[in-house]
């Protein structure tokens, strides 16, 4: 597994010191993002900045959802935006939140929000490290 990660790191020019997730995975799928930006690093940065600006708003929407519909819309937004930029863990958590179906299970909602905040923090730290000027 480490050999595959090292190959990916070399392939994308990622320095070993960049923060990964707790499980050692890189939170951003560089190949996915590069495919949609035609390898334009400036465009990648712009897209990721927009994503990072939107994530706190989406998390707030989850936290303050007062109806099932509000929760599902915020979860769907998280899932779609994370998939679009290649942040798989956040997309998975968005799907999990969406499948929860609403705010009926307060404990499950709270647990998911904690996981989403942690994954968002990991992704943000990674992106800021990788795209530091």
QUIGITA-V343984 format. One record per residue. N is the residue number from 0. RES is the residue in one small letter. PHI is phi in radians with two decimals (* if undefined). NEAR is the number of other ideal C-beta (glycine too) atoms within 10 Angstrom. D_FIRST is the distance of its C-alpha to the first C-alpha in Angstrom with 2 decimals. Layout:
BEGIN
n:N res:RES phi:PHI near:NEAR d_first:D_FIRST
n:N res:RES phi:PHI near:NEAR d_first:D_FIRST
END
This chain:
BEGIN
n:0 res:x phi:* near:7 d_first:0.00
n:1 res:x phi:-1.09 near:7 d_first:3.81
n:2 res:x phi:-1.14 near:7 d_first:5.32
n:3 res:x phi:-1.12 near:8 d_first:5.18
n:4 res:x phi:-1.07 near:15 d_first:6.32
n:5 res:x phi:-1.09 near:12 d_first:8.62
n:6 res:x phi:-1.07 near:10 d_first:9.90
n:7 res:x phi:-1.08 near:15 d_first:10.74
n:8 res:x phi:-1.06 near:16 d_first:12.32
n:9 res:x phi:-1.18 near:10 d_first:14.33
n:10 res:x phi:-1.01 near:10 d_first:15.24
n:11 res:x phi:-1.74 near:14 d_first:16.72
n:12 res:x phi:1.20 near:8 d_first:18.05
n:13 res:x phi:-1.55 near:19 d_first:16.44
n:14 res:x phi:-1.34 near:8 d_first:17.11
n:15 res:x phi:-1.08 near:9 d_first:14.67
n:16 res:x phi:-1.38 near:6 d_first:17.41
n:17 res:x phi:-1.18 near:17 d_first:17.37
n:18 res:x phi:-1.25 near:16 d_first:17.08
n:19 res:x phi:-1.84 near:17 d_first:14.16
n:20 res:x phi:-1.31 near:16 d_first:14.60
n:21 res:x phi:-1.02 near:8 d_first:14.76
n:22 res:x phi:-1.54 near:7 d_first:11.43
n:23 res:x phi:1.52 near:9 d_first:9.89
n:24 res:x phi:-1.49 near:15 d_first:9.95
n:25 res:x phi:-1.33 near:20 d_first:12.45
n:26 res:x phi:-1.29 near:24 d_first:15.50
n:27 res:x phi:-2.03 near:24 d_first:17.03
n:28 res:x phi:-1.48 near:17 d_first:16.28
n:29 res:x phi:-1.09 near:18 d_first:17.83
n:30 res:x phi:-1.11 near:11 d_first:18.20
n:31 res:x phi:-1.07 near:15 d_first:20.10
n:32 res:x phi:-1.11 near:19 d_first:22.34
n:33 res:x phi:-1.10 near:16 d_first:22.96
n:34 res:x phi:-1.07 near:11 d_first:24.05
n:35 res:x phi:-1.46 near:14 d_first:26.66
n:36 res:x phi:-1.90 near:17 d_first:27.87
n:37 res:x phi:0.95 near:8 d_first:28.03
n:38 res:x phi:1.11 near:11 d_first:25.90
n:39 res:x phi:-1.44 near:12 d_first:28.73
n:40 res:x phi:-1.10 near:10 d_first:27.29
n:41 res:x phi:-1.12 near:8 d_first:30.59
n:42 res:x phi:-1.19 near:14 d_first:30.47
n:43 res:x phi:-0.99 near:22 d_first:26.89
n:44 res:x phi:-1.08 near:15 d_first:28.13
n:45 res:x phi:-1.09 near:12 d_first:31.20
n:46 res:x phi:-1.10 near:17 d_first:29.41
n:47 res:x phi:-1.18 near:22 d_first:27.00
n:48 res:x phi:-1.10 near:12 d_first:30.06
n:49 res:x phi:-1.10 near:12 d_first:31.83
n:50 res:x phi:-1.06 near:22 d_first:28.94
n:51 res:x phi:-1.12 near:15 d_first:28.74
n:52 res:x phi:-1.25 near:9 d_first:32.53
n:53 res:x phi:-1.46 near:13 d_first:32.58
n:54 res:x phi:-0.97 near:23 d_first:29.94
n:55 res:x phi:-1.06 near:12 d_first:32.24
n:56 res:x phi:-1.19 near:10 d_first:35.02
n:57 res:x phi:-1.17 near:23 d_first:33.01
n:58 res:x phi:-1.12 near:16 d_first:31.97
n:59 res:x phi:-1.07 near:12 d_first:35.65
n:60 res:x phi:-1.08 near:16 d_first:36.65
n:61 res:x phi:-1.18 near:23 d_first:34.52
n:62 res:x phi:-1.06 near:14 d_first:35.95
n:63 res:x phi:-1.85 near:11 d_first:39.50
n:64 res:x phi:-1.07 near:19 d_first:39.47
n:65 res:x phi:-1.81 near:8 d_first:42.80
n:66 res:x phi:-2.41 near:10 d_first:42.55
n:67 res:x phi:-0.96 near:13 d_first:39.96
n:68 res:x phi:-1.03 near:11 d_first:40.33
n:69 res:x phi:-1.08 near:15 d_first:39.47
n:70 res:x phi:-1.09 near:24 d_first:36.26
n:71 res:x phi:-1.13 near:18 d_first:35.20
n:72 res:x phi:-1.12 near:16 d_first:36.04
n:73 res:x phi:-1.13 near:23 d_first:34.04
n:74 res:x phi:-1.11 near:27 d_first:31.02
n:75 res:x phi:-1.13 near:15 d_first:31.34
n:76 res:x phi:-1.08 near:18 d_first:31.65
n:77 res:x phi:-1.05 near:27 d_first:28.49
n:78 res:x phi:-1.02 near:21 d_first:26.54
n:79 res:x phi:-1.19 near:13 d_first:28.04
n:80 res:x phi:-1.21 near:18 d_first:27.82
n:81 res:x phi:-1.17 near:26 d_first:24.18
n:82 res:x phi:-1.10 near:17 d_first:23.36
n:83 res:x phi:-1.06 near:14 d_first:25.59
n:84 res:x phi:-1.66 near:22 d_first:23.82
n:85 res:x phi:1.64 near:23 d_first:20.22
n:86 res:x phi:-1.84 near:29 d_first:19.52
n:87 res:x phi:-1.06 near:18 d_first:17.89
n:88 res:x phi:-1.09 near:20 d_first:17.99
n:89 res:x phi:-1.15 near:25 d_first:21.66
n:90 res:x phi:-1.11 near:20 d_first:22.40
n:91 res:x phi:-1.08 near:15 d_first:21.10
n:92 res:x phi:-1.20 near:23 d_first:23.27
n:93 res:x phi:-1.09 near:26 d_first:26.12
n:94 res:x phi:-1.10 near:17 d_first:25.99
n:95 res:x phi:-1.05 near:16 d_first:26.03
n:96 res:x phi:-1.15 near:25 d_first:28.98
n:97 res:x phi:-1.11 near:19 d_first:30.71
n:98 res:x phi:-1.22 near:10 d_first:30.46
n:99 res:x phi:-1.07 near:18 d_first:32.00
n:100 res:x phi:1.50 near:13 d_first:35.07
n:101 res:x phi:2.65 near:16 d_first:36.81
n:102 res:x phi:-1.74 near:18 d_first:37.88
n:103 res:x phi:-1.06 near:10 d_first:39.33
n:104 res:x phi:-1.80 near:12 d_first:36.73
n:105 res:x phi:-1.01 near:8 d_first:36.94
n:106 res:x phi:-1.14 near:7 d_first:34.40
n:107 res:x phi:-1.13 near:14 d_first:31.73
n:108 res:x phi:-1.08 near:19 d_first:32.59
n:109 res:x phi:-1.08 near:12 d_first:32.42
n:110 res:x phi:-1.08 near:13 d_first:29.06
n:111 res:x phi:-1.13 near:19 d_first:27.62
n:112 res:x phi:-1.07 near:16 d_first:29.24
n:113 res:x phi:-1.06 near:10 d_first:27.65
n:114 res:x phi:-1.12 near:16 d_first:24.14
n:115 res:x phi:-1.13 near:25 d_first:25.07
n:116 res:x phi:-1.09 near:16 d_first:26.44
n:117 res:x phi:-1.13 near:14 d_first:23.36
n:118 res:x phi:-1.14 near:24 d_first:21.08
n:119 res:x phi:-1.13 near:23 d_first:23.77
n:120 res:x phi:-1.11 near:13 d_first:23.88
n:121 res:x phi:-1.10 near:22 d_first:20.19
n:122 res:x phi:-1.12 near:26 d_first:20.52
n:123 res:x phi:-1.09 near:18 d_first:23.76
n:124 res:x phi:-1.07 near:15 d_first:22.54
n:125 res:x phi:-1.12 near:20 d_first:19.67
n:126 res:x phi:-1.07 near:22 d_first:22.15
n:127 res:x phi:-1.13 near:13 d_first:24.79
n:128 res:x phi:-1.24 near:14 d_first:22.62
n:129 res:x phi:-1.26 near:20 d_first:21.35
n:130 res:x phi:-1.80 near:13 d_first:24.80
n:131 res:x phi:-1.12 near:7 d_first:26.90
n:132 res:x phi:-1.43 near:3 d_first:29.80
END
